[in-house]
Amino acid sequence: MPGRAVGHDQDVDVHESLLDAVGGTPLIRLNRITEGLAAQVWVKVEFTNPGGSVKDRAALSMVREAERLGDLRPGGVIVEGSSGNTGVGLAMVAAQCGYQAVVVVPNTIAREKIALLKAYGARVVPTESKVPREHPEHVNVMARRIAGETPGGWYANQYDNPANPRIHELTTGPEIWEQTGGRVTHLVAGVGTGGTISGTGRYLKQHGVTVVGVDPESSAYAGGDGSPYFVESVGHYVHPATVDDAWPESYDQGVVDRFERIPDRESLTVTRRLAREEGLLVGGSAGTAVAGALRVAAELGPDDVVVAVLPDSGRNYLSKYFDDEWMAHLGFLDAAEGPFVRDVVTTRGLAVAHPGHTVGAVAEQDAALVAVVTARASDAPTRSSPEVLGAVVPEELRRLVRDDPERAGDDVADHASGPPAAVGAGENLADARARIDGDTPVLVLVDGRAVALVPRAELEQGPRPIG
Ligand SMILES: Cc1ncc(COP(=O)(O)O)c(C=O)c1O
């Protein structure tokens, strides 16, 4: 179990196994990003675990418990659905303990992540990404099935495995209490499976610590509509076709005293500032946690100590949050120089239709272009860009219906183009023009959300004079 193991020989200080190096992570005081705040913000940096994330704790704990229960036997096969850190943690533990690891991953994950799992000797099984949680090809459904069909197979199931939160109650919580000398007053952490916040929070609450969850703004845990967001590995996305949305059993809602809901822009800004101002290269969910911690600390006094859990390293996200182009294309960052896309796009607002709407109805819409977007219970004025499935031109639909009235009953989705090209509102205009050619509809994004759908020609107008 996590902790310092020392060799028997008095002259050496050696871990008997890599697995003894899991846990015991440092706690670090933030100094610059916290300027002006009376309260302290200290961070628990989980990227120093040997597999690179907080998930090493849960992986080792779940394996040890399965061994104890006899669910995992020598030569057995560990199976999990994971797009990232838990897969790596399990692959690492499997390599050390002589098990085979099979990790089911959504087919959208970065090639580097697949390479990483394979480097540990894991077998990687890609499957469909955005499918409802009941779907046979959903990552977790596939993983459970493969475990059942494989001799010696065991499904780790971090979402519902009590060994996941328990290890945080046994290690992460006590470590924070001891490292702060009992001074911690607030714990801030994100919720993915909920293991970290539930276990750590449960322990620290016994000492009167307030537990604050942080959640991406549109995540369902803290009341969002479940639509997509861009910070990975935290929060709860809800596929629109989900019939029965269940939350993980690893997540004990009763532990969380309150939530801070953090928009992606705030998470990503803080993530980048941590690297540049504190020298702390961490992932986006760590940025979410620190953004929340800064909000919490702003309301507190000099005797308060806010501890935020930072789950993993920024090395996993160099081509995303730390890439200026990626940020600009999604509308999270302005290019160094204008004129910008927003200087010429005059149309604002999104006319929308949903799959299932008829061609006849959409043809009546008074708009040059209509975005076909996934239906959600609450219709927000802007839509997260992955929700835009396609585009239609009502004028073309009117022509279609005029020529063939029977088409009026068709599903509009069957007449839509694929997902449109997208530009960030703060992208340099010349760069955006060069990137997108042809006569195509273009989505304009602000903070990863579509604010307008315009013809490509709209990018060709010169910038309007200032004033
Ligand atoms: C980068 C990152 N952040 C946050 C989390 C959420 O932690 P938990 O699942 O313990 O709630 C995870 C979990 O996979 C993660 O990988």
The ligand as an SDF file (V2000), in Angstrom:
LIG
                    3D

 16 16  0  0  0  0  0  0  0  0999 V2000
   -6.9930   14.0740  -14.8590 C   0  0  0  0  0  0  0  0  0  0  0  0
   -8.0690   13.6520  -13.9290 C   0  0  0  0  0  0  0  0  0  0  0  0
   -8.6960   14.5750  -13.2060 N   0  0  0  0  0  0  0  0  0  0  0  0
   -9.6940   14.2500  -12.3620 C   0  0  0  0  0  0  0  0  0  0  0  0
  -10.1090   12.9540  -12.2150 C   0  0  0  0  0  0  0  0  0  0  0  0
  -11.2480   12.6530  -11.2880 C   0  0  0  0  0  0  0  0  0  0  0  0
  -10.9230   11.8990  -10.1780 O   0  0  0  0  0  0  0  0  0  0  0  0
  -11.9740   10.9040   -9.5370 P   0  0  0  0  0  0  0  0  0  0  0  0
  -12.2760    9.8580  -10.5640 O   0  0  0  0  0  0  0  0  0  0  0  0
  -11.2970   10.3330   -8.3420 O   0  0  0  0  0  0  0  0  0  0  0  0
  -13.1900   11.6840   -9.2000 O   0  0  0  0  0  0  0  0  0  0  0  0
   -9.4830   11.9840  -12.9620 C   0  0  0  0  0  0  0  0  0  0  0  0
   -9.9470   10.6240  -12.9010 C   0  0  0  0  0  0  0  0  0  0  0  0
   -9.7610    9.8360  -13.8080 O   0  0  0  0  0  0  0  0  0  0  0  0
   -8.4450   12.3260  -13.8330 C   0  0  0  0  0  0  0  0  0  0  0  0
   -7.8250   11.4070  -14.5970 O   0  0  0  0  0  0  0  0  0  0  0  0
  1  2  1  0
  2  3  1  0
  2 15  2  0
  3  4  2  0
  4  5  1  0
  5  6  1  0
  5 12  2  0
  6  7  1  0
  7  8  1  0
  8  9  2  0
  8 10  1  0
  8 11  1  0
 12 13  1  0
 12 15  1  0
 13 14  2  0
 15 16  1  0
M  END
$$$$
